[in-house]
Amino acid sequence: MNEYDSNRILDFTKKINYISTKNIEEADCYILNTCHIRAKATDKVYHEVGRVKKEFKYKKKPIVLIVGCVAQAEGEVLLKKEKYIDAVIGPQSYHTINKIILNIENSNKKINSTEFEVIEKFDQLHLIKNSNSKISSFLTIQEGCDKFCKFCVVPYTRGPEYSRSSSEIISEAKQLIENGSQEIILLGQNVNAYNFKDKKLSDLLYSLNEIKDLKRIRYTTSHPKDFTNDLIDAHGECKKLMPLLHLPVQSGSTKILKSMNRNHTVEEYFEIIEKLKKKNPSIKFSSDFIIAYPGETKDDFEKTVSLMKKVEFINSYSFNFSARPGTPAANLKKINEKIAKERLTIFQRVAGEIKTKYRKKLVDSTINVLFENKAKDADKYFGRDEYFNSVIVNSKENLSGKVRNVKINSCNQNTLFGEIISENKPKEYAA
């Protein structure tokens, strides 16, 4: 989501003749787009601002803007504590960034723009000539969340669930494709809660599936509570929808899920998994896990490990519980830090073993890869397969934007390495 927001901010600022630079010392304006999901996010803001202050110690001060969820959650504190910051802009207000920059250029007044104006923002988004020319592009369709999981700060920083117009989404998708994109990744804090005038996420998927020059579709991040049968059907019927689903579960214990206010059980989660497998036998899964959530017993933890083994997630993101200020879980008694770290180590070892086993099975198989760009090394190209695995091959041909069959020769924890094979060789898939 932050990458998409950053690209849209760049699109907005181009209208007042700002361009992106990779050299911080050249910047007239420094924009830090932030995330507040985990702890120490605010500390990172101060660290980055400190870095800018050091860089411009003997130069004219740039305009410094803090954008995103940290700005939303702690804007006033940031402005009072760090005088070098000129403005804080919440995630629903970044469409006002040009006005804010121009105001700062003409005055020294600090600005706090953290009102929830999601409707106005989305009204502005469709007016932008989307300049993203990446092969794989993000497209925000929904923001906010109404689930109020007790550990999560998103409802407080992003606001309630709001969905963009389906016609605007399709229009932006076509614009991205015209600019060279061949894969669209639909984004939302709770993407499968998308609902605009009775149009659901499944309706968007079917519409995108009909666009001729679009090769691949993905979406993230979904919530089990909103995983409806029509969406499950789409996974069997939309051929361009990739067979990898990121479906956060957080815990393998129904007791802990209830404590988190997740509004689904482990049994219900498994039911979704099994329905999806029936619709698309090739589908695989990734997930998020919170380890050592307050109240988690040894038995609860072992159930989470068991869930990991049962589903065999090909990728997972796991962290120890991190109390976010202002959330209900912040007031709960934490589990002993040593025990928490031990559990996370065990869980990540199991997850790593499953991931390694899966990747090793891919060696000597043939997979379908959409290449995105040239790697840093000469004659090497980077792409992703249908399961979002990173793939690198050697090639004299310019592979950017092309789909090729690739025989996998080796792998490490993060990347598959292979070679282009003949187009007429049948495609194979590892189990």
Buried (B, 14 or more C-beta within 10 A) or exposed (E): BBBBBBBBBBBBBBEEEBEEEEEEEEBEBBBBBBBBBEBEBBEBBBEBBEEBEEBBEEEEEBBBBBBBBBBBBBBEEBBEEBEBBBBBBBBBBBBBBBEBBEBBEEEEEBBBBBEBBBEBBBBBBBEBEBEBEBBBBBBBBBBBBBBEBBBBBBBBBBBEBBBBBBEBBBEBBBBBBEBBBBBBBBBBBBBBBBBBEEBBBBBBBBBBBEBEEBBBBBBBBBBBBBBBEEBBBBBBEBEBBBBBBBBBBBBBBBBBBEBBBBBBBBEBBBBBBEBBBEBBEEBBBBBBBBBBBBBBEEEBBBBBBBBBBEBEBBBBEBBBBBBBEEBBBBEBEBBEEEEBBBBBEBBBEBBEEBBEEBBEEBBEBBBBBBBBEBBEEEEBBBBBBBBBBBBBBBBEEEBBBBBBBBBBEEBEEEEBBBEBEEEEEEEEBBE
